[in-house]
């Protein structure tokens, strides 16, 4: 619902606000022959800003933002080998003032982190500590998250000297989980000379022990053309409680009571068996049922180089 409201506000702003800025950037990397790999990324941001006259009320220095980013890779013919996307809608009031309240809504997914969908919306405020150089934002967010369940259940059997996979199944019992989060974000904009800019944003989003962090670094190099820039991005994400990746259990067709080869004693198959990050008790406590669980890695990083067009 909040997405519809904000999107409507942005559409209305296109007929009310006089000033617009579009920023489009992207990059591509590919390799063929012995290795078939292709990667591309694209991002787009629309910003509209100005005063909004509502009869006797004037919303001074308002700013609407729509931002979209997508990364995708294919490897050895595997479509969506890596696939993530994020969309942000935001409305700032008194955007260039010392204190600026805002509404925000975000929607994303990230296959590499096991996130099928994550959406949040909320309200907050930004404090411009040192003008455009340094600002700090804080927001209260309502979040809903669903993890990937396709082929995530791995059934194992005792092959005499090791455990081996007998089948893969979808986990249809995974339901969206709701959180209440606090988001704190310091932001640094640092010009270095006339043609080089560095921007750093660090998002800290706790929900009890489940803490998300996202450190976004952008290096912008201006070219001779005012509308064309070279952009280098380096992002580091961390999830204190990463999503489950593999749900492991014994195949009931082949399991026998008292078998010697188990998850606790996998025999020669130990090297190929995913690490167990949650045992049966921990899995049950977290609401996933009776599984041995292997998690996604907590940290994930990405670097990209591309061009940016502003108009």
N, C-alpha and C positions, 0 to 999 in steps of 0.2 A: 504493500500500500504506500509506504513512504517513498519508494522508487517512482511510483506513478505521480505522486504529488510533486516531487522535486523535478521530475522530467517535464511536467506541465509548467512549473515555474520557469524552467530554462527556456521552454518554447515561447512562453509569454514574454520573457526578457528579450527575445530576438526581435520583438516588435516594439519594445519600450526603450531598451538601452541602445545608446548610439555607438558605442565603441566595442570592437570585437578583436580577438586575436586567435589565430589558428596555428597550432604547432604540430607538424607531422614528421616523425622520424622512423627509421627502420634500418635493418642490416640483414646481410645474407652470408652464409658460409656453406660451401659444398665440396665434396670430394667423391670421385668416382674411380672405377678400376678395381683394385683389390679391396677397397672399402667404399661402400655406397652409403654416404652420409650427407644429409642436407639439413640446414638449420636456418630459420628466419625469424625475425622479430619485427613488430610494428607497434607504434604507439601514436595516439592522436589526442590532443587536448584542445578544447574550445573554451575560451574565457570571454565572457561578456561583462562589462562593468559600466558603472555610471550611477546617476540618481534615478529613483523610481518615484513618480508622482502618483499618489493615490488620493486624489481629491485634496483634502486639507492636510493630509499626511505626506511627508516626503521622506523616503528611505535613502538617506545620504550614503554615497560611496559604497553602493552594493556591488557584489561580485558573484556571478554564477560560474561554476566550473563543471564541465563534463570531460572526464579523462578515461581513455581506453588503452589497454596494453595487452599484447598477446605474443607468446613465444611458442614455437612449434619445431619439432625435429622428426625426421624419418631416418631409419637406419636399417640397412639390409632388407629393404622392402616393407619394413614394419611401419605402418602409418601411426602417427601420434606416439612415436617412441618417447617423445617428451612433449608435454602439452600443458600450458597454463594460460590463464586469462584473468584480468582484473578490470573492473569498471567502477568508477567513482563519480558520484554526484554530490555537489557541495554548494551551499549558499552562505556567503559571508555578508554580514551587516557591518558597516563602517570598516571596510576591508583594510584601509590604510591608516586606521586610527591606532592609538596605543593599545586599546582593548577592543577585540573584534569577536562578537558571538557568532556561532555558525551552526548550521544543520548539515549532517553528512550521512550518506548511505553508500555502502560498498557491496559489491558482489564479485566473487572470485571462485576459481577452482585451480587445483594444481595436482596433476597426476603423479608427479615425481615425489610429492609429499603425502600421497594417499588421500587428498582432499577432493571429494566428489563435488561438494559445493560448500561455500562459506559466505554468509551474508550478514551484514550488521548495519544498524542505523542508530543515530543518537544525536546528541547536541553537546556543544562545548564552547570554548573560547580560546582565542589566541592573544598572547601578550607580546607585543613588539618591544623586546628588551633594548635592542640597539638598532632601531629603524629597520631597514631592509637587511642589515647584516646578521642579526640574531633575533630569533623569535622562539617562543615556547607555547605549545598548544596542549590543552587537556580536554578530554571528552568522556562522557558516560555512554557506553554502547550496549545495545541488546544484540546478541549474536546467535545465529543458528548454524550448525555445522553437521555435515554428513560425510562419512568416509567411504572410500571405494570398497565395494564388496565383490566385484566380478572376479571369479576364479580365485578367491582369497582363501578358501578352505582346501587344505591339502590333507588327503587321507593316506596313512602310512600302514605298511605291513612288515612283519618280521620275515626277512629273507634268509634267515639262518645265521648270517654273520653281520648283518646290517639292516637298518630300516630303509625301505624304499617307498616311493610314492606310487599309489595305485590309481588315484583319481583326483580330479580337481572339481570343485563345486563353487557355485555362487553363494555368498552369505546373504540370505534374504532377510535376516533378522536385524540387520543394522538400521537403526532409525536415527533421524536428525536429533541432535542434542542442543539444548539452549543454554547459553551462558550470559552472565552480566559482566561486562569488562570495563576497566578503566584504561584509557589510552593517553599516554603522555608522549609528546614529540618535540624535542628540541630541533631547530632547523638553522643551519649556518649557510649563508650566501657570501662567498668570499671572492671578490675580483682580484686576479693576479696579473698585473699589467693591463694593457688595453685590449688584448685579444684572448685572454684565458680566464675562465670562470670555474670555480669549484663550489658545488653545493652538496651538503651532507644533511640527511634526515635520519633520525634514530627513533623508531617507534617501539615503545615499551607498553605491552598490553597484558596486564595480569588479570586472571580470573581465579583467585585462590592460588593453588599450586600450579595451575595450568598457565604458564607465562609464554606469550609470543613476543619475539623481538624481530625487528626488520631494519637493517642498516642499509640505507640507499645512498650511494655516492654517484654523483654526476660530474664529469669533466667536460666542459664545453670550450671548443676552440673556434674562434671566429675566423671566417675567410674574407677574401676581398669583397665578396658579395654580402650585403647586409642581411639578406634573407636566408643565407646558407651557412650552416655550422657543421662541424665535426663533433660528434658526441660519443663519449666513452662512459659506460655505466658499469658499476661494480656493486652488486647487492649480496648481502649475507642475511639469511633467515635462520632463526632458531626456535624450536618448539620444545619446551621443557617436558611435555608429555606427548611425544610424537604418536601419530596414528598407528594402529595395528596394520601390519603388512601381510602376514601369513598367519592363518588360524590352523594349527596342526592338531590332529587327533588320530587315534587308531582306527583303521578301517574295520567296522564291525563284522564284515564278511570273513576276515582272516584273523581277528584278534582271539587269542586264547589266554585264559587266566594263568598267570605265573610264567608267561613267556620270558626268555632271558634277554632278548633284545628289546629295549624300551627307549623312551625319550631320555630317561636318566642314564641309560647305558646303551648308546646307539651302536656300539661295536665299530666295525670298520667304516661305517657310513657317517661317522661323526664329522669328518671334514666337509661333506656335502650337505649336512643338515643345517638349516638356518639356526642362528643362535636363539636361545629361548630367553626373551626379555620379561615375560610374565608366565608364571606357572599356573596350574589349575586354580589355586586359591585366589591369586591376584586377578586372573581373568574373570572369575566369578564375582569378585568384589567390584570390578569395574563394569559389570553388567553385560559381559560378552558371552557368558556361559562356560562350559567345560572345554577349554582349549589350552594348548601351549601356544603362546603368541610370540611372534617375531615382529618387532616394531620397525618402522621407517627410521632412518637416521635423524637425530635431533637437528643437526646443522646442515644447511644447504647454501651454496654460493653460486653466483653466475656473473660472468663478465661479457660485455658485448660492445662492439664498435660499429658505428653507423653514421648516417648523416641526418640532419634536422633541417626542415624547411619551415620558416615562419612567415605568415602573411596575415 
